[in-house]
């Protein structure tokens, strides 16, 4: 399904007018489609049904409690990378047995919190982390299940900031180190090594890097499976790309499964997947209102009330997001969409063919359901946007717009 479509020349989120939502709740405004979220999850579940994976939604993509709960109700677990995300997942009602904890810098406090919750397993990035988890577990009188993150040295053919499976990246260990780390962990009190984890990058549009990575780790999986009874799991991470740019061909789950399922079936392991962007990205838009249209010496600037603090990806990754008028128009203009922040890098689009709309009209920035609000900030003392979840013809606020008092909450001013 298309979550955002025009009806009578007005953009709708499912069956609700985006224009009406903007008038009611103001802008900038994040709007999500619950049905689109669940459609993405169901498509992935069906494509990989032959290996019965545990699909763990990557909370960092969109950490709103209602979004987490939506995916949990659809049968997903969650992939977390911080104690804060653990708190969110449990508050949203996610079963701890469906929580996996990744990240290179877990603190003792975060590890102990996860041990108390009895999560499914930790992804371990180094020998030092194994020792820390073991120490924490012994102190608490429990055992932490761990899966070593193997770095298969595969080029995911994506932006260098979101490439995570090459030798020069900070993530994981090479297969030889994993082999030795697993051997030591088996004899270590407080931990139980249960599997391997890999994640080669994000926004991957070609199945070949996934195939190459699984083929590279297959010999290690077979060796560990034959040697250790506790070895039962392979977590293949996430990274499925979506269609941001006009020429992008999203990596469809069926196409990926056709290549991966035969390889995974041979391993006879419990498979875990950690999609985030694929599940949430296309199910969200950022709505912004045009403040001014400014003609400069050589280009036109469409100045809007959303900024890099609301959607960082264009400035940080030079990322492309489709931008459409909320009131459908065929008129276009070449220019930039920029925000009010005092940075030259504050833009949502540069040198693009854009809808030619006047001041006070609305624009919708598409594919903003992932890494939109979660990367937002209060830079320039700007309150963060509200979030709305739409389900058919019903819309509800799932995060209120911040108020000015929220900006200084927790600050202390001396007399």
N, C-alpha and C positions, 0 to 999 in steps of 0.2 A: 504494500500500500504506500501511497504518497501521503506523508503526514501533513504537508502544507500545500494547499491547492487554491486556485482562484475560483470564486463563485460570484457571479455578477460583478466581476472585475475587482473584488476585494479578496485579499489573501485570508485564508482560513486555516486554523490549526484544528485538524479533524473537522468537527462541525461548528466550531466557534470562530467568530470574526476576530482576526488579529487587531483590526482597527478598534473594535469595541474593547478589547482587553487593554490596549494602550491608553484609551480614553479613561478607563476605570482605574487602572493601576499605575499609570505613568510610564515614563521611559527614562533611562534604558530599562529594558524588560526582557528577561529570559522566559521563553515559553517552550514547554516540552510536550511531546505526544506520548502518552502512556501506551497506546496501541502499537506505535512504531517501535518503542523499546521492546515490548513483548514479542512482536513479529520478528525482530532481529534475533532475539534469544531462541525462539522456536525454530527458526531456520537453521541455526547452528546446531541445535540439539538433533534435529531430524537428519541433517547432513552427516553427522558423525555417530548416528545411533548404533552402527555396527560395532563400535568400540565402547559404547556406553560411558562417555566421559563425564567427569564432574566439571561443569563449567563454572568457573569462579570469576564473577564480574570484578573487574579491576576498579576499585573504589576511587582511585586517584583521578579517573576520567571525569566523574561527577559524583560528589560525595553527599549530595542532599539525602536526608533520611528517607524521604518518600521515593526517591529514585532507587536507593538501595533496597527498600522494601518491595518495590515493584519487581525487581529482578529476583529477589528471594522468593516472592510469591509465584514466580514463573519456574521455580525449581533450581535456581542458581545458588551457588555458594559465593564467597567473595575472596578476592586477593587484596591484601592490605600491605601498606609499607610504613605504618607508624602506629604508635599507641593511640593517637587520636582517631585514626581510621578503625582501629579495633573497637574503641568506645562507640563510634558511630554504628558500626556493623551490629554490635550487640544491642544497642539502643533500638535499632531498626528491626530486631527480632531474628537476626541470622543465627542459625544453629552453629555453635562453636566448632562442631565436627566438620563443617563445610568452610572453615576459614583457614587460609594459608597466608603466611606472613613472610613477605620478601623484603629486600632492602639491604644495603651494604653497611649501614651504621646503626644497628639496633642498640639501644642502651639497655643496661641491666634492668631498669625500671620497666621498660617496654617488654622485655623478655619475660620478666616475672609476672606482669599482668596477663600476658598471653598464656603462660604456663598455668596460671590459676584458672583461666577460662577453659583450658584443655582443648586448644585449637588442634586442627588436623595435623599440620606440620609447619616448621620453619624452613624457609629457603636459606641455606647457609652459603655465604660468599667467601669465607676464609677459615683457616685453621683456628685463628684467634677467636672467631665467633663461635665455633664448635665448643671451645673450652669455656667461653663465657656462658653459653646456654647450659652446659653440663654443670658448672658451678652454681648457677641460679637454681637449676632443677634439684641438685643435691641439697641445697639450702632449704628448699621448699618441700623436700621429701617426695619428689615426683620424678617423672621422666619426660623429656622433651623429644618429640619425633622430629627428625630433620631430613631434608633432601638437599644434597649438595648441588650447587649451581655450576654446571659445566659450561665453559666458554668454548664453543665449537669452532671459533675463528671463521665465521661465515659473513660475507658482505651482504647485508639485507637490501642494498640498493635503495636507501632512503636518506633523509637529511642526517648529517653527521651528528647532530645533537640528539637524535633519537635512534642511533645505531648502538646496540648494546652487546653484540655477539662477536666482535672482532678482538684480536689479541690486545690492541692498544686501549680498549675500553676498560673501565674500572670494575666491571662486573664479572663475577664468577672465577673459576679456576680452570686451567687446562686439564685434559683427561688424565695425564700422568699424576698430577697433584691430587685430583679427585680420587684416583685409585688408592693412593697412600692415605689420604684423609679418611676415606671410608674404612680402611683397615684399622686405623687407630681408633676411630669412633666406635667401632664394634666392641672394642675392649674397654671403653670409657664409661664410668658410671654416670648416670644422669641423662644420657642421650640414647636414642634408638634410631640409627640411620635406616630410613625406609624407602629412599628413592633418589632420583636425579631430577634436576630442574634445568630448563634452559629458556632463554628469551633473547632472541637475536635482534630485536628492534621493533619499531612502530611504523605504522602507515606503509606497510609492505603490500604492493599491488601484484606481485608475481609469486606463484607458488614455488618456484625453483629454490630460493634460499631456504624455505622450510624443508623441502625434500633433502637438500644437501646437508642441512644441520642434523636431521634425523638419521640419515645414513652415516654421518660421522660419529654419532654417539651410540649407534646400534651395537658395535662390538663391545663397548664398555658396558652397556646395559646387559648384554648376554653374559659377560664375564661376571658381573656383580650378582646377577640373578642366580647363576649356577653356584656361586660361592657362598652367598649369604641368604638365609631363609627370610630375613627381615626386608630384603629388597623386593618391593612389590609395585612401585609407582614411578611413572615418568610424567613429569609436568612439562608440557611443550610450550608454555607461555602463551602470549597473545601476539598482537602485531598486525592483524588483518586490516588492510587499508580500505578507506571509503573514497567516494568520488568528490573531492574538493574542486579540482579544476575541470574545465569542460572536456578535456581529452582523457581524464582519468577513467580507467575501467576498474570499478571496485572489485576486490578479490572475493568472488562469491563463495560461500561455504561449500556448495556442491562441487565446484571446480577444485577447491583445496582438498576436500575429503576424497575425491577421486584419486588424488595423488598420494595422500598420506595414509588413508585407512589401511591399504594392503601392507604398508610398512609397519604400522602400529599393531596390526593383528598378529604379525609374526613374533612380536615381542611378548605378547601375552602378559601385559602389565595393566594396572589401573591407570587410565589416562586422565590427566587434569589439564584444562585449558584456562587461560586467563585473558579473555578479550575485554577491552574497555571501550576504546574509540569505536570499534565496529558495532557494539551494542547501543551506545548512547549518542554517537556523533550526529547522525542524520536525523535524530529525533528531537533536535532542539534548534531554535533560532534566537538571535538577539535582535530585538526591535529597538530602533533608535529614531529620534525625531530630528529633522533638518532644522538647524538654527539660522544659518546664513548660506548663501551661495556667493562665493568670492571669485572674481576674475582677476588673475594676476597677469604678469607680463607674458607668460607662455603657457599657462594652463588654468583650469578651473578647479577650485576647491569647494567641495560640498562639506560644510562644517556641521557636524552632528553632535548630539549630547552624549553619545557613547564614546569611550576613549580606550587607550591602551590599558588602563587600569581595569576596564570591564572585559576586554578581550585582548589578551597579550599576544596570541599566536602570530598575527601579521607582523608585529614589531620584532618579536623574539626569534621567530623561525622564517621570517619573510614568507609566511604562509598565505595561501590564496583561500578566501572564503567567497562563495557566490553571494552577490548582493542584489536584491530585487526590491521594487517598489511595492508597498502594501496595497496601494491603489494601482492596479495594472496599467501600464503605459507602454507604448511602443517607441516613445521618444527617448533618445540616448544622447550622452555627452561624454567626451573624453576628459578624464580628470582624476582627482584623488578624493577619497572620503577620509576626512581627518576629524580628530576630536579636539576638545578644549584644553588638553594638558600641555604644559610648557616644555615640550620636547619635540624636536624635529622628527623623531621616530614615532610620534603619536599618529598612527594612521590605521585604517581598516582596509584600505585598498589604495593602490598607487598606479597611475598611468593605465587606467582601465576604462573600457566602455561601460558606462554606468547609466542607470535610469535618470533621465533629465527631469528632476522634480524641484519645485520651489520650496522656499522656507515654510516650515510648519507641516510639511508632508512627512510620511513615515517610510523608513527603509527597513528591510528585514535581512539580517546577515545569517545565511544558512550554514548548516553543518556546525552549529555552535553548541551542540549538546554535550560534547566531550572537550575537556581542557578549556572551557570557557569560564564559567563562574569559579571553578576550583583554582584557577590561576589568577583570579582577580584580586585587587588590593585597594587600599584607601589612599593611594598616591595622590598628591595634591589635595589631601583631605576631602576626597570625594566619597560619599556614602555608596555602599555597594548596592547593586540592582536587586529588585524583587525577582522571585522565581515562581512560575505558574505551571501547574501540571494539568493538561487537558485529557479527558477521557470521553470520547464521543462528543456529546453536547454539553458536558459539564467541565467547568474550570474552577480550580481552587488554588489559593495561595499556599505554596509549600515553603516559602521563605519571604518574610516581610522585608520591604525596602528598609535599609538602614536609615536611622535618623541622625541628626547632628550630634545628639547626646551620645550615640553609639561610638562616634569617632574618638571621644575622650574617655570612654569607660575604662577604668583601671588606671588612669593617669592620676598622679598626685602633684598638686601645685603647692609649693611652700608659701606660707604667709609672708 
